[in-house]
Amino acid sequence: MSWASNIPSEFGSQSTWPDGSAIANNSTSSISQPGPTGIKDLWPQTPDVTLIGIVLAKQCPRAIKNQNNNGGERSVMSFTLRDSPVDYINVSCWGRKFFINELARKFKIGDIVKLQNPQIMPKSNTEMDERCRPWTPSHFQLSFSERYSSFQLYGGWDTDKYSSLVHMPIQDSKDFHNLGEILSNGQNLSQQHVNILAMIKHVSPAKDITTKTGNQVKRCEVKLLDETCPSLAMIMWDDAIIDYAQQNWIEKETVIFAVDILAKFDDFRHTMTLTADRKTIFITNPDTKEAHSLYKYGKSVEFDDDTQQDVFTPSNINISTIKDVYNAAQLQSKLNNISCQVEYGLMFAFLSSFDVDGPLTNVLSYRCASCNFRLNRDTGLCSNASCASSLADTTEQTLTFDMRVSLSDHTGTVAGTYLTNNLVQELLGCTVDEFMQLPEARKTDLKWSYLLEKCKVYFKVVPSGFNGANNTLRLLACERADPKEVYNNFKLV
């Protein structure tokens, strides 16, 4: 056999394997090479520490002012290392900016790496540490020094032992919120870190953004789904996790178990969103019963393509399925109910205010082209603090219809109901540009074509989510009512 020709004449006398790694000698006269140190065995003052593990999470380098070095800059980069199903630890790498940037380029999330001579330190357990780093079960943390420590990718014979950890959850496989719970419990979960199990529905291209301070950042939005929710947005800002998602997550194929992901209430969307921050760890395609069940569900159902807009926007809702009829008093009660959930309904009502011939500031507004949030009238910048464009010096803007109407019937009036841009265009039969060219007389004619007319209105009630604010009413469709239908439904309201 070909490999036998390389065996030395005195078999067993060689000191290294063909790949250069040392061969342990059982002779009592030889000193055996020590194996890697386990994370569970770490203790301050442990000598000759060598760690091998898989990278669970990684954060991009950050420059830190070094006051002890003539004002020069140092950089720090952090990652989380795992070497067993239950043991993982945070590592901070310190050094010159060039060194840390080069080190960051050498590996990515999911790589198996070998560390030598890191410093073992007790956890600081400060509020900053808990907020900015993943939780780990170890009582210690590691400090990797440019001067004293060494790092390399690991390719030994036992890599399978570590690569299998990438699919093993670091929390109980049942310890997660489904997406429906997050949507319906926004008031309690907003600004909390939670665990989720979800399928990747869509990964949007990352956007490069220049902040006001000149820093370059990326933003990537991912749509998630599970059995309880057809779409929930997750935002990622860190280059390391964005690159990992772009390279490893396959739409409607990949299932993720996310640990400590931040749940936030989005003021503009009036719904919950998720944000991956420095605490978040992702387990891709976890090998659990729950993940396999979700995968089968995701492959067995068809979903609307909502990559350009939320699944609950008017164009994506089949209004023929909405059957519950409300009057104005019942609807106002829903809007005032702090424990209200997302609800759909319809009502037969007069448009008691429809001021399309009023001041343009009451009919039109400039909105951010990125997130559709209103622009600040004083600065001309996006007023949505979570929008990527708010970090830039300028905001691309669009002019849209932005007006409110009042709905009235024999039980009362629901005032200040917002009409979406698309719905106003459908009612008026013209675009914003066309509307701007209309004479005032024509605008008044359009007003009276609907004002005090009996209409059939489809709506959605969206919970406020926090701060005890009133719930939000969104009109999904509005059309002139059929008198016979109004009569047949009058007894219901």
Buried (B, 14 or more C-beta within 10 A) or exposed (E): EEEEEEEEEEEEEEEEEEEEEEEEEEEEEEEEEEEBBEBEEBEEEEEEBBBBBBBBBBBBBEEEEBEEEEEEEBBBBBBBBBBBEEBBBBBBBBBBBEBBBEBBEEBBBBBBBBBBBBBBEEBEEEEEEEEEBBBBEBEBBBBBBBEEBEBEEBEEEEEEBBEEBBBBBBBEBEEBBBBBBBBBBBBEBBEBBBBBBBBBBBBBEBBEBEEEEEEEBBBBBBBBBBBBBBBBBBBBBBBBBBBBBBEBBEBBEBBBBBBBBBBBBBBBBBBBBBBBBBBBBBBBBBEBEBBEEBBEBBEEEEBEEBEEEBBBBBEBBEBEEBEEBBBBBBBBEBBEBEEBEBBBBBBBBBBBBBBBBEEEEEBBBBBBEBBBBBBBEEEEBBBBEBBBBBBBEEBEBBBBBBBBBBBBBEBBBBBEBEBBBEBBBBBBEBEBEEBEEBEEEBBBEBBEBBBEEBBBBBBBBBBBBBEEEEBBBBBBBBEEBEEEEBEEBEEEB
